[in-house]
Amino acid sequence: MSDTTGRPAPSDQGILFDDGLPPLDEHAGYRGPTACKAAGITYRQLDYWARTGLVEPTVRGATGSGTQRLYGFRDILVLRVVKRLLDSGVSLQQIRTAVSHLRERGIDDLSGITLMSDGASVYECTSDDEVIDLVQGGQGVFGIALGRVWRELEGSLASLPADRADAPATPQVDELAARRERRTQAG
């Protein structure tokens, strides 16, 4: 399902990784700084990709100033893959196309997918023969085995704090907000 901009609704992002691996706690989420650390990206990238619909948080979106987005495990997995593709020289436009294609196609077995890139395009390979054909044809110079990225991310997130989406969203109170609140109460 798409929103008014034609982007997939955040709840549809789970289709990208419907792979038969153990079910994830859909209520566990990671705040932006934790997602950034786990994916190896900056907060500016995270915010931009959420606002433009590349990777939106599926656990809890921002609901106003000061609220925290919560990214699920699979969201962070997509963030990590996007980062690796960017690092290999793939344009953000090509990455958007690849992510969109994978969402539309659906994936039955994540561990069997390898994304290959020649720096300009992204290719989906589901067998060793496809990978070999791409490499021999000079098209694939960089590969990402999604099952391996999944396992790496599990290890990275094990030591990072998670939040629950079913807990009340508490706005972050910074120093400026605290001063405004004190002025309001005093006046």
RAQUICOR-V790744 format. One record per residue. N is the residue number from 1. RES is the residue in one small letter. SS is DSSP state (A for helix, B for strand, O for the rest). Layout:
N,RES,SS
N,RES,SS
//
This chain:
1,m,O
2,s,B
3,d,O
4,t,O
5,t,O
6,g,O
7,r,O
8,p,B
9,a,O
10,p,A
11,s,A
12,d,A
13,q,A
14,g,A
15,i,A
16,l,A
17,f,A
18,d,O
19,d,O
20,g,O
21,l,O
22,p,O
23,p,O
24,l,O
25,d,O
26,e,O
27,h,O
28,a,B
29,g,B
30,y,B
31,r,B
32,g,A
33,p,A
34,t,A
35,a,A
36,c,A
37,k,A
38,a,A
39,a,A
40,g,O
41,i,O
42,t,O
43,y,A
44,r,A
45,q,A
46,l,A
47,d,A
48,y,A
49,w,A
50,a,A
51,r,A
52,t,O
53,g,O
54,l,O
55,v,O
56,e,O
57,p,O
58,t,O
59,v,O
60,r,B
61,g,O
62,a,O
63,t,O
64,g,O
65,s,O
66,g,O
67,t,O
68,q,O
69,r,O
70,l,B
71,y,B
72,g,O
73,f,A
74,r,A
75,d,A
76,i,A
77,l,A
78,v,A
79,l,A
80,r,A
81,v,A
82,v,A
83,k,A
84,r,A
85,l,A
86,l,A
87,d,A
88,s,O
89,g,O
90,v,O
91,s,O
92,l,A
93,q,A
94,q,A
95,i,A
96,r,A
97,t,A
98,a,A
99,v,A
100,s,A
101,h,A
102,l,A
103,r,A
104,e,A
105,r,A
106,g,O
107,i,O
108,d,O
109,d,O
110,l,A
111,s,A
112,g,A
113,i,O
114,t,B
115,l,B
116,m,B
117,s,B
118,d,O
119,g,O
120,a,O
121,s,O
122,v,B
123,y,B
124,e,B
125,c,B
126,t,O
127,s,O
128,d,A
129,d,A
130,e,A
131,v,A
132,i,A
133,d,A
134,l,A
135,v,A
136,q,A
137,g,O
138,g,O
139,q,O
140,g,O
141,v,O
142,f,B
143,g,B
144,i,B
145,a,B
146,l,A
147,g,A
148,r,A
149,v,A
150,w,A
151,r,A
152,e,A
153,l,A
154,e,A
155,g,A
156,s,A
157,l,A
158,a,O
159,s,O
160,l,O
161,p,O
162,a,O
163,d,B
164,r,B
165,a,O
166,d,O
167,a,O
168,p,O
169,a,O
170,t,O
171,p,O
172,q,O
173,v,O
174,d,O
175,e,A
176,l,A
177,a,A
178,a,A
179,r,A
180,r,A
181,e,A
182,r,A
183,r,A
184,t,A
185,q,A
186,a,A
187,g,O
//
